[in-house]
Amino acid sequence: MTVATDRQTTPPSAAHPSGDKRFKVLDATMKRNQFNQDALIEILHKAQEIFGYLEEDVLLYVARGLKLPLSRVFGVATFYHLFSLKPSGKHTCVVCLGTACYVKGAGNLLKTLDQEIHLQPGETTEDGQMSLVTARCIGACGIAPAVVYDGKVLGKQTDDAVLTAIQPWLGNTEV
Amino acid sequence: MDIKELREIAAKSREKQAKIRIRCCSAAGCLSSEGEAVKKNLTTAIAEAGLGDKVEVCGVGCMKFCGRGPLVAVDDRNQLYEFVTPGQVGDIVKKLQEPDGIPETGLISGDPHHPFYALQRNIVLENSGQIDPESIDEYIALGGYEQLYKAIYEMTPEKVITEMNKSGLRGRGGGGYPTGLKWATVAKMPGQQKYVICNADEGDPGAFMDRSVLESDPHRILEGMAIAAYAVGANHGYIYVRAEYPLAIQRLQKAIQQAKRYGLMGTQIFDSPIDFKVEIRVGAGAFVCGEETALIASVEGKRGTPRPRPPYPAQSGLWASPTLINNVETYANVVPIIREGGDWYGAIGTEKSKGTKVFALTGKVENAGLIEVPMGTTVRQVVQEMGGGVPDGGQVKAVQTGGPSGGCIPADKLDTPIEYDTLLALGTMMGSGGMIVMDETTNMVDVAQFYMDFCKSESCGKCIPCRAGTVQLYDLLTRFLEGEATQEDLIKLENLCHMVKETSLCGLGMSAPNPVISTLRYFRHEYEELLKA
């Protein structure tokens, strides 16, 4: 039987030509999922965690690793909201736009941010310090409106509270 | 693991709990208002006061009154504290040592007999806020995994399904399809390989019931799924959770590991020939993945687009095998139904809607939080008595249920009992259980536009009515809000709503116009007032 030798060719490249060590971590993740094509979403989650966003090179690498057409990988990466194909800022401010947050003024928080620091949802400050994103309900409706600062959820946010919380991230770009 | 060992674990765990328990809410809501620091400080303070052998500080699941968190309960004297700050733990410990000694502290005592609690009937949430969700022993102490044992050793799969049928339980994800019937369909399908899936992709904005159940009592879901798997003949399960719920994912993972270690999951459960393996699949942010065929595509690692039904997943689902998909809350109801019997469950609620329903009560309401009420409770009881109405003497204008797929209940219909069919008659739906109170300051056209914005960006794009229709509806609503709309636009808006509803491929598109239709039905004057003179 030659099945075993066929199997050995699974990882197409031992390391990425760039020598970037992060690809090794990605390799390990694919291996843990036994290069299963149906684990694509899991692997993209991990890739985004490692690289911060899904650059083209990463998508290509995953496509080759899982033996999937690039169109399929690209299709999945663009379909889901949590995957980002653009680099995001060093810090992230997520304003929850669930209905409870909305009726309690989350929309106004976004307006304030636009007026005060000229940032709209999906944008990153010019110095790359902070990205502003919106979420479709993070399920913390009891403390609406909620804002997530670098993974930390704070409830009952006001205009002033948001501006104070993000102040340290803005550096000296704002006068 | 056999039943004797299980009961030994239960007895040991109960013995350990003989101390006075201080329960700290460790669900997402309270954790985001310094709940973690409260728990940590309490643990230290108890140790410093030398009370370690008498008092136990325990992080528990959701204690329901989310709007007043962090919540701390002291068990032996039925004392509940609200809005606890990390600095107040000293006072709690002092009160514990001398209950009557210190009259004035900044502690805010909650009332455990408040209508918010008193009118609840907890079946799904019976363990929530009582046990540490990260401890399988505490779950077992309350009789956990006994029903799985009972199902495997004392009941045939047919008998399990009979009990589910008797209970009259209907799917809690919103559609309300009879659960027993769904199980029976999958059980009847030929084939070796079958799957069970737990839909934990709670995407409705303004809903957090599933999140709370997963975070508070993960073993309950696992046990429910295992019983379902036994009944339909599946040996493999998936829990599809939203990536937005990291705490729920973490607790589920832990629960699966613990159950595996005890031999309650995996191969040869309770030393029987029954196997059941569970995996977690993390979503990546797509509302449409709540739709079962889209969810299946996503579990397979593809774009989460729905496909036409039939064939239904019960016939051809995951990897074309028969697949049972139920919502989190549906699985959470399985254990009590097996324990108490289908007839017991069927006696709760109303004729056509049995049992209880969990709602996430939020918005412009005094007491926001998680409530579980018997079906048939009126909306007014929930919003006014339990919820305490609108804060600062405001008036309820409408109650929105069912998320973007639902609609509004206007103030004059608040006496409607909560049932699948009565809500449908009002032009809204049960949905997964979000209940958002809106007051006089809420502009209904603005709310309709908010939902349409949601549906427009969540449409998967596969079918044209939904992809293009939601964009057109959104643009029309914008014209209203900008004062540009004419009478003709109003007619166009209505016609388009019905067109999108009738011609879309899946539930998302079919229900996307609902917020517009329902606000047009009850608040038409608000649209008319915005018309261009």
Boltz contact constraints between the chains, C-beta under 6 A:
constraints:
  - contact:
      token1: [A, 37]
      token2: [B, 301]
      max_distance: 6.0
  - contact:
      token1: [A, 38]
      token2: [B, 300]
      max_distance: 6.0
  - contact:
      token1: [A, 38]
      token2: [B, 301]
      max_distance: 6.0
  - contact:
      token1: [A, 40]
      token2: [B, 301]
      max_distance: 6.0
  - contact:
      token1: [A, 41]
      token2: [B, 284]
      max_distance: 6.0
  - contact:
      token1: [A, 41]
      token2: [B, 301]
      max_distance: 6.0
  - contact:
      token1: [A, 75]
      token2: [B, 303]
      max_distance: 6.0
  - contact:
      token1: [A, 76]
      token2: [B, 303]
      max_distance: 6.0
  - contact:
      token1: [A, 79]
      token2: [B, 303]
      max_distance: 6.0
  - contact:
      token1: [A, 80]
      token2: [B, 284]
      max_distance: 6.0
  - contact:
      token1: [A, 80]
      token2: [B, 285]
      max_distance: 6.0
  - contact:
      token1: [A, 80]
      token2: [B, 286]
      max_distance: 6.0
  - contact:
      token1: [A, 81]
      token2: [B, 285]
      max_distance: 6.0
  - contact:
      token1: [A, 82]
      token2: [B, 243]
      max_distance: 6.0
  - contact:
      token1: [A, 82]
      token2: [B, 284]
      max_distance: 6.0
  - contact:
      token1: [A, 82]
      token2: [B, 285]
      max_distance: 6.0
  - contact:
      token1: [A, 98]
      token2: [B, 205]
      max_distance: 6.0
  - contact:
      token1: [A, 98]
      token2: [B, 206]
      max_distance: 6.0
  - contact:
      token1: [A, 99]
      token2: [B, 205]
      max_distance: 6.0
  - contact:
      token1: [A, 99]
      token2: [B, 206]
      max_distance: 6.0
  - contact:
      token1: [A, 99]
      token2: [B, 436]
      max_distance: 6.0
  - contact:
      token1: [A, 100]
      token2: [B, 206]
      max_distance: 6.0
  - contact:
      token1: [A, 100]
      token2: [B, 362]
      max_distance: 6.0
  - contact:
      token1: [A, 100]
      token2: [B, 363]
      max_distance: 6.0
  - contact:
      token1: [A, 100]
      token2: [B, 436]
      max_distance: 6.0
  - contact:
      token1: [A, 102]
      token2: [B, 450]
      max_distance: 6.0
  - contact:
      token1: [A, 103]
      token2: [B, 363]
      max_distance: 6.0
  - contact:
      token1: [A, 103]
      token2: [B, 438]
      max_distance: 6.0
  - contact:
      token1: [A, 103]
      token2: [B, 442]
      max_distance: 6.0
  - contact:
      token1: [A, 136]
      token2: [B, 205]
      max_distance: 6.0
  - contact:
      token1: [A, 137]
      token2: [B, 205]
      max_distance: 6.0
  - contact:
      token1: [A, 138]
      token2: [B, 244]
      max_distance: 6.0
  - contact:
      token1: [A, 139]
      token2: [B, 208]
      max_distance: 6.0
  - contact:
      token1: [A, 139]
      token2: [B, 211]
      max_distance: 6.0
  - contact:
      token1: [A, 140]
      token2: [B, 28]
      max_distance: 6.0
  - contact:
      token1: [A, 140]
      token2: [B, 29]
      max_distance: 6.0
  - contact:
      token1: [A, 140]
      token2: [B, 32]
      max_distance: 6.0
  - contact:
      token1: [A, 141]
      token2: [B, 206]
      max_distance: 6.0
  - contact:
      token1: [A, 141]
      token2: [B, 208]
      max_distance: 6.0
  - contact:
      token1: [A, 141]
      token2: [B, 360]
      max_distance: 6.0
  - contact:
      token1: [A, 141]
      token2: [B, 362]
      max_distance: 6.0
  - contact:
      token1: [A, 142]
      token2: [B, 29]
      max_distance: 6.0
  - contact:
      token1: [A, 142]
      token2: [B, 66]
      max_distance: 6.0
  - contact:
      token1: [A, 142]
      token2: [B, 67]
      max_distance: 6.0
  - contact:
      token1: [A, 142]
      token2: [B, 368]
      max_distance: 6.0
  - contact:
      token1: [A, 142]
      token2: [B, 369]
      max_distance: 6.0
  - contact:
      token1: [A, 143]
      token2: [B, 29]
      max_distance: 6.0
  - contact:
      token1: [A, 153]
      token2: [B, 32]
      max_distance: 6.0
  - contact:
      token1: [A, 155]
      token2: [B, 32]
      max_distance: 6.0
  - contact:
      token1: [A, 155]
      token2: [B, 33]
      max_distance: 6.0
